């Protein structure tokens, strides 16, 4: 294998057919800020650059040009949050705003809520659980339970799965397989 440069995923671009509606969804509901916007060239597509972090000019760019009625080709756009409390909060927000496709899921290694943006692109907000379990693994996540009850239900269910182990041990094994030293793998390090 070629010695690849170190890289991270930076941003995603979405073709849209209703710029105003998509901009409103991502800014009002998900809290993105408009960083820039404009037309690429005379008669060209309109672009809206969105970010939640000032270090990134954009994390999402919306681009005019998707034909009305065409199906999204995106399986999902995923956002990590800190805890089950934050996943629950996102779930409550999308339910209160009558967003389509709300689907809370316990993956064993993550607790997630999926939902659709106005043009049918599936979004996921998730947090890690303390456990690794072989994937795919999918069980309905019941937000009528408390956070503690959800954690305990996941722990009990995974206890019988022979692939289950602490996520930290699984990550350490993967770091070794990648040839990384302890502590590497979460962020890029500058080379001298």
SULRA-V341917 format. One record per helix or strand. SS is the DSSP state (2 for helix, 1 for strand). FROM is the first residue (numbers start at 0). TO is the last residue. Records with the same first field share a line. If there is no record, write none. Layout:
SS->FROM-TO ; FROM-TO
This chain:
1->11-15 ; 32-38 ; 45-50 ; 59-63 ; 76-79 ; 102-105 ; 109-115 ; 121-127 ; 130-131 ; 138-139 ; 164-165
2->18-28 ; 83-95 ; 146-158 ; 166-177
